[in-house]
Structures are given as C-alpha cells and as structure tokens.
C-alpha cells in the first residue's frame, strides 16, 4: 500500500511540476521581448547587449516577479519530488542491506 501511495504521489507531483514549469517558462520567455529587459536582470552581466544571452536564473526571477504563485508551486513540487525520490531510494537501499545482513 505504501508503494502504491508513493507512486500516485510521484505521478501527481510530476504532472503538477510539468504544468507549472511550462507556465513559468512561458512567463519567463517574455523577458527577452521586453524593451526594458536590462532593468529586470540581476545575474546577467551589465555588458550583455543581446537579449538571447540572458541567464536562466534571471528569467526565473522574472517569472517569479510576474506570476509568483505558479513559480512557488513549481519550486515546491520539484523539492517534494526530490525528497520522495530520496526516501524511496533510501528505503530500497536499507531493505537491500538488511537482506544482505540476514544472509550473513
């Protein structure tokens, strides 16, 4: 039952993450088309002249500025996916090690 619940949780989290990542990326893609894109960048060097050279972290911050809820949900779902995967791997590893100990 626990594995089924974790599988359902992971599938739903991947769907939520995928959709919110798509929405955040869509929002972030408007930054290079903005006339005042240099005012929005933080990490991209000031000497950058071409909007296609804007760092991804600046695009993420731009998306956060204009749609914070979507960006927060995207980030939180990613963090929860990483935690659940870590716990699954840890449980699998502990089970594998405990079987080896019982064999010895």
C-alpha positions in Angstrom: 0.0 0.0 0.0 2.8 2.4 0.9 4.5 1.9 -2.5 1.2 2.5 -4.3 0.6 5.7 -2.4 4.1 6.9 -3.2 3.7 6.1 -6.9 0.4 8.0 -7.0 2.1 10.9 -5.2 5.1 10.9 -7.6 2.9 10.8 -10.7 0.7 13.6 -9.5 3.7 15.7 -8.5 5.4 15.1 -11.9 2.1 16.4 -13.5 1.9 19.4 -11.3 5.6 20.2 -11.8 5.4 19.7 -15.5 2.4 22.0 -15.9 3.7 24.7 -13.6 7.2 24.5 -15.1 5.6 25.1 -18.5 3.6 28.1 -17.2 6.7 29.6 -15.5 8.8 29.1 -18.6 6.1 30.7 -20.7 6.1 33.7 -18.5 9.9 33.9 -18.4 10.1 33.7 -22.2 8.6 37.2 -22.4 11.7 38.8 -20.8 13.9 39.0 -24.0 11.0 40.7 -25.8 10.6 43.4 -23.2 12.1 46.8 -24.1 13.4 47.3 -20.6 14.9 43.8 -20.2 18.1 45.2 -18.7 16.2 46.6 -15.8 14.9 43.1 -14.9 18.2 41.2 -14.9 20.2 40.6 -11.8 22.8 38.0 -12.6 23.4 38.6 -16.3 26.4 40.9 -16.8 25.6 44.5 -17.5 27.8 44.4 -20.6 25.3 42.0 -22.3 23.7 43.5 -25.4 21.9 40.6 -26.8 18.7 39.5 -25.0 19.3 35.9 -26.0 22.2 35.9 -23.6 20.1 36.4 -20.5 20.8 33.9 -17.8 18.1 31.4 -17.0 18.1 32.4 -13.3 17.2 35.9 -14.4 14.3 34.5 -16.5 13.2 32.5 -13.4 13.3 35.6 -11.3 11.3 37.5 -13.9 8.7 34.7 -13.9 8.6 34.9 -10.1 8.0 38.6 -10.3 5.0 38.3 -12.6 3.5 35.0 -11.5 4.8 34.2 -8.1 2.2 31.5 -7.2 3.0 29.4 -10.3 6.7 29.7 -9.7 6.4 28.8 -6.0 4.2 25.8 -6.8 6.8 24.7 -9.4 9.7 25.0 -7.0 7.9 23.3 -4.1 6.7 20.4 -6.3 10.3 19.9 -7.5 11.6 19.9 -3.9 8.9 17.4 -2.9 9.8 15.1 -5.9 13.4 15.1 -4.9 12.6 14.3 -1.2 10.2 11.5 -2.1 12.7 10.0 -4.6 15.4 10.2 -1.9 13.2 8.5 0.6 12.3 5.7 -1.9 16.0 5.1 -2.7 16.9 5.2 1.0 14.2 2.6 1.8 15.2 0.4 -1.1 18.9 0.6 0.0 18.1 -0.2 3.6 16.0 -3.1 2.6 18.8 -4.4 0.3 21.4 -4.0 3.1 19.2 -5.7 5.7 18.7 -8.7 3.4 22.4 -9.0 3.0 23.0 -8.8 6.7 20.4 -11.6 7.3 22.2 -13.8 4.7 25.4 -13.5 6.6 
